[in-house]
Amino acid sequence: MSTLTLTDPRDLSRHVSLRHTFSQILSMAGRSLIKMRRNPEQLFDVVFQPILFTLMFAYVFGGAISGSTHRYLPLIIPGILAQTVLTACMATGTQLREDMDKGVFDRFKSLPISRLAPLAGPMVADLVRYTIAVTLTILMGLVMGYRPHGGVGGVVGAGLLLIFAGWSLAWAFTWLGTIAKSARAVQGYSMMVMFPLTFLSNAYVPTTSMPTWLQDFVKVNPVSHIVSAARDLMNQGAVTAEVGWALVGCVAVIAIFAPLSLVSYRRKI
């Protein structure tokens, strides 16, 4: 008569190869995409927000800031792009916390898969959300009369930079998702961090209209560098120092928060 021996689930995932890890990350990304398809409300922030914010800011502030809506578009479209992508990545931490609260990760823990896959898969799927947000904002700007002088290359370059910026910042919200006590707490912390960064930047108005002390903050705000880089690419087709600073900032965020997220995540499971 054979004897059934129970194996510690942690041992099953101890030796997952890099190839299998990559495959499992893609599988988890597919799971997240299926969740988006079955819950289309998850796309509301990247579908309606770009259209609503572009119309609202352009027609309300265009005349007061630039003299006309048409002349305001080169300033506001890159700003709306950055604001939309960066706020869309807040959902990464919230959805991660919801899955952990529902016990989904307890099931993943019992499977012989890489511990990294459930964490990285949804972030890969979120690239689709960022792409939708960037595309709709640019199309909305073109419909309203915006003509980027940077050409197709500049627009594509700015779009890729913004998607990378959203993906890199999503690591910070992923870390919040692993340490917060609830999805509501993650959402609250995310808004406390993201809204000052986006509104206290050069996304909507020229910095010359701000008080001196606020200009100093805006100059070091990483969101300002991302917005300036997007403007340089879209409006001039130029790869300036702002593009370099934006990329350095994104890499720094990944270098800080990706290890923190992985350590915190492993402690939770």
Rosetta blueprint (number, residue, H / E / L):
1 M L
2 S L
3 T L
4 L L
5 T L
6 L L
7 T L
8 D L
9 P H
10 R H
11 D H
12 L H
13 S L
14 R L
15 H L
16 V L
17 S L
18 L H
19 R H
20 H H
21 T H
22 F H
23 S H
24 Q H
25 I H
26 L H
27 S H
28 M H
29 A H
30 G H
31 R H
32 S H
33 L H
34 I H
35 K H
36 M H
37 R H
38 R H
39 N L
40 P H
41 E H
42 Q H
43 L H
44 F H
45 D H
46 V H
47 V H
48 F H
49 Q H
50 P H
51 I H
52 L H
53 F H
54 T H
55 L H
56 M H
57 F H
58 A H
59 Y H
60 V H
61 F H
62 G H
63 G H
64 A H
65 I H
66 S H
67 G L
68 S L
69 T H
70 H H
71 R H
72 Y H
73 L H
74 P H
75 L H
76 I H
77 I H
78 P H
79 G H
80 I H
81 L H
82 A H
83 Q H
84 T H
85 V H
86 L H
87 T H
88 A H
89 C L
90 M H
91 A H
92 T H
93 G H
94 T H
95 Q H
96 L H
97 R H
98 E H
99 D H
100 M H
101 D H
102 K L
103 G L
104 V H
105 F H
106 D H
107 R H
108 F H
109 K H
110 S L
111 L L
112 P L
113 I L
114 S L
115 R L
116 L L
117 A H
118 P H
119 L H
120 A H
121 G H
122 P H
123 M H
124 V H
125 A H
126 D H
127 L H
128 V H
129 R H
130 Y H
131 T H
132 I H
133 A H
134 V H
135 T H
136 L H
137 T H
138 I H
139 L H
140 M H
141 G H
142 L H
143 V H
144 M L
145 G L
146 Y L
147 R L
148 P L
149 H L
150 G L
151 G H
152 V H
153 G H
154 G H
155 V H
156 V H
157 G H
158 A H
159 G H
160 L H
161 L H
162 L H
163 I H
164 F H
165 A H
166 G H
167 W H
168 S H
169 L H
170 A H
171 W H
172 A H
173 F H
174 T H
175 W H
176 L H
177 G H
178 T H
179 I H
180 A L
181 K L
182 S L
183 A H
184 R H
185 A H
186 V H
187 Q H
188 G H
189 Y H
190 S H
191 M H
192 M H
193 V H
194 M H
195 F H
196 P H
197 L H
198 T H
199 F H
200 L L
201 S L
202 N L
203 A L
204 Y L
205 V L
206 P L
207 T H
208 T H
209 S H
210 M L
211 P L
212 T H
213 W H
214 L H
215 Q H
216 D H
217 F H
218 V H
219 K H
220 V H
221 N L
222 P H
223 V H
224 S H
225 H H
226 I H
227 V H
228 S H
229 A H
230 A H
231 R H
232 D H
233 L H
234 M H
235 N H
236 Q H
237 G L
238 A L
239 V L
240 T L
241 A H
242 E H
243 V H
244 G H
245 W H
246 A H
247 L H
248 V H
249 G H
250 C H
251 V H
252 A H
253 V H
254 I H
255 A H
256 I H
257 F H
258 A H
259 P H
260 L H
261 S H
262 L H
263 V H
264 S H
265 Y H
266 R H
267 R H
268 K H
269 I L
